[in-house]
Amino acid sequence: MAQYLPGGTNEDPDVVFLIQRIQENYTNALEQLAAAPPGSSKFTQALGKVLIYDQKLSVNNNVACATCHIDYSGFTGASSFFNGTTSADPGSVPITNAGGRGPNYRISSRKPQTYAYAPFSGVLHFNVAQQDFYGGNFWDMRATGIRLGNPAAEQAQGPPVNPLEHALFDIPTYVYKLSKSDYASFFEEYWGKGSLSSINWPPNIETFAATPGPAPSPDPLLAQLSQADQNLVMSAYDHAAMSIAAYEAGPEVSPFTSKFDYALANPTQSVLTKDELEGWNLFRGKAQCNTCHLDGTENIKKGKITPADAASVAPLFTDFTSANIGTPQNFALPFLYENMPDQFGFVANPAGINYVDLGVGGFLASAGNPNPDWAALAPQFNGKVQVPTLRNVDLRPRPDFVKAYMHNGYFKTLESVVHFYNTRDTLNGGVHLPAGGEFEGGLYWPPPEVNMNVDQTIGHLGLSAKEEEQIVLFMKTLTDGYVPSNP
């Protein structure tokens, strides 16, 4: 890959490792496809895997889904450099006329959200009794699952045509690239003969496939396709997304193989250490973490440790609702400085530094909201983002690898996350000071990015430094791939 930003070049060992890993997993997926029984779940999962690791499904053939969601970091940011600086990852399109006014690549506004365990989220719906939204996908829940009945599949349809990510011109160019792939015949074997090969592409399709989106309205490529071909295109796009969701729900991405899972399955063994166990007690007690990050014991009386009670529910450590915990604005996000037209005339963020991410409320107020009745609810969800799973929250390829946390990547360590939950409203007497000060996060916290609907159950937990440490130790038991020393 070319240089992304100053200091982030393809000499970056993480970027080198990432490219190798993508190529290795792509080859492995092709081998799995060839070996899987036709029509089986293994077949469609292998198909989803090869789609996720295919860099050619981007406008410049340089970005795959896995570029921002790699396995070795819990299917989120792949580079310690970018996690520690920009938080969001560069997309496919380089900006040649940034002129110091912004980043050198189009970059999205949020930290990559893990898609591990995400397929277990239900179709987005509003629970009247709880006055809350449940389900969906993406930080703002905009992949509702209403159309396909599968939020994870609808999430997979976002990045290919997002101008800040894969940046393809439109949906037909994605399907065209798919029809030219190494695995097109496998796709047709599963989803139907002719589902790709019978589409009549216009003579100038290659030009469109090499042109960054977004497409203008009306879409000139779409106008050249017959209604029958448009139907085939949309069907193929849906089927590709469903294969991706099948892979994400499968054992390679969502395996339930953490130390915590092993402890649940073996309640008579002393699997968790004393501090990890104390951390779990705090997690579901004093710290109130499982108010949102459900661990399967939320209905068990406080103080009673019964792992067997949780073993049957495969806890996902999220309730798939949304919350605004008062995360400060992350002024290191390059998106805040993408307020000038690039060489294609595209402006990513007209608001510039004044941009505020309204999360779920922003989606509900947008044209993408599929239910007009929900629009009136937008104000009470401004600032809220989907509660992420805590599974693999500490998965990293090496101890010094930096991970970013929260939707905007403001936090860089689990320790700082827990400390914020504990002291958000108590540091400096609860007075928030502007970001960028010498003692930010130590003696004070900056104000919330969105000062509405801020969760008041946290911020003043009264945890000691030792208790904060124990909670972090417990969360580290949620990393998949645990191998017991004496099974």
Secondary structure, 3 states (H helix, E strand, C coil): CCCCECCECCCCHHHHHHHHHHHHHHHHHHHHHHHCCCCCHHHHHHHHHHHHCCCCCCCCCCCCHHHHCEHHHCCECCCHHHHHCCCCCEEEEECCCCCCCCCCEEECCCCCCCCCCHHHCCCCEEECCCCEEECCECCCCCECCCCCCCHHHHHHCCHHHCCCCCCCCCHHHHHHHHHCCCCHHHHHHHHCCCCCCCCCCCCCHHHHHCCCCCCCCCCCCHHHCCHHHHHHHHHHHHHHHHHHHHHHHCCCCCCCCEHHHHHHHCCCCCCCCHHHHHHHHHHCCCCCHHHCCCCCCCCCCCCCCCHHHHHCCCCCCCCCCEEECCCECCCCCHHHHCCCCCCCCCCCCCCHHHCCCCEHHHHHCCCCCCCHHHHHHHHHHCCEEECCCCCCCCCCCCCCCCCCECCCCCECCHHHHHHHHHHCCCHHHHCCCCCCCCCECCCECCCECCCCCECCCCCCCCCCHHHHHHHHHHHHHHCECCCCCCC
